[in-house]
Amino acid sequence: MNIPQEGQLLRLFIGERNRHRGQPLYEWIVIEAKKAGLAGATVLRGVMGFGANSRIHTTKIMRLSEDLPIIVEMVDTPEKLDAFLSRIGPVIGEGLATLEKADIQFYRSSE
């Protein structure tokens, strides 16, 4: 797959507890990104953060937080990411989505 040098980065900030039909939301998003033919997706788990509700989620309290921050990142063309975001956006009940310019240096696989 080739993607142009000027792409976009879609970053979704959600919580570890967020679900879609019983499945972790971040898993559903990655599976949907693959189905949509996006170039790739990465899920990152944060150790501390807060969002629109202003509650701090952290691993530093006595018990491990069950709702740590999750970031899902995807890079592709603006058109593909806009279409993808339009499709998954209504499913995301709480969170944040950002789009920014991405200067793609390379995209390759050894396979």
N, C-alpha and C positions, 0 to 999 in steps of 0.2 A: 504494500500500500504506500502510495506517495501522498504526502501532505505538503502544502506550500510552505515556504519559509516564513511567511507572515500568517500566523495562526492566532488562536485565542485560547486562553486558559479559563476554564469554568471551575470554580471552587465552591463546593457546597459545605456549609457548616451546619451540622445536625448533632443530635445527641445519641449516645450509645443505646439508650432505651427506645428510641423511635422505631416503630414497626410499620410494616405494610402487609396486611393479611397474615399476621403472625410471624413474618420473617423480619429479621433486622433490616431496617430501611437501607443502610449502606450496602448490604448484600444485594438487595433488590435493584438498587441504582446501578451497581456494577454489572449485574446480569443484563439489565435493560440497555446499558451503554454498549455491551458486546453485541446484543441483538440489533442495535441501531447502526452497527458498523463503525463506531468511533475508534480512533487510533489506539486508545488505551485508557485505563483508569487506575488510580492508586488511592487506597484508603489509609489514612493516618489517624492514630489514636492519640489524643492529647492527654497531658498529665494534669492540666489545670485550665479553667476557662469560665467565662460567663457569657450569657447571651441576652436576648430581649427581656427575659424575666428577671435579670440581674442576680440570680442565684449563682454562687460560686460552686463549681464542681471540681473536686480535686481528689487526688490519691493521698493527700497528707492528713486527712482526718482519721480518727480512730479506726473506722471501718473503711474499706475501699469503696469509693463512689461507684454506684451502679449506673451512673449516667454521665460518663466522661465525654468530653468533646470528641467528635469525629469530623474529619475533613475528607471529602472525596474530591480528588482533582482529576480533570480530564483536559487534554489538549487536542484540538482539531481545528477545522475551518470554522469561521464565524457562522456560516449557514447551517452546518451540521449541529453545532452546539445550540444555536437558537431554536432549531426544530426539536432537539432533544429536551431542552429546558421547557419548552412549551408543552411537551408531552408529560414530563415528570413533575413539573411545578405544582399542579393541582393536588398531587398526592402528598406533598411535603407540608404537613400541618404547622410545623414550627421549624425555624432555621433561618439561614441566610444564604443567598446565592450571589456570587460576584463573577463578573467577566472582565478580563483584562487582556491586553495585547500580549502575545507571546512571539518572540523572535526564535524560531525553531532552527537550531544549529544542525541537528541530524535526527533521523528516525530510522533505525535499522535493526535487524535481527540477524543472529548467526544461523538461523534455520532457513 
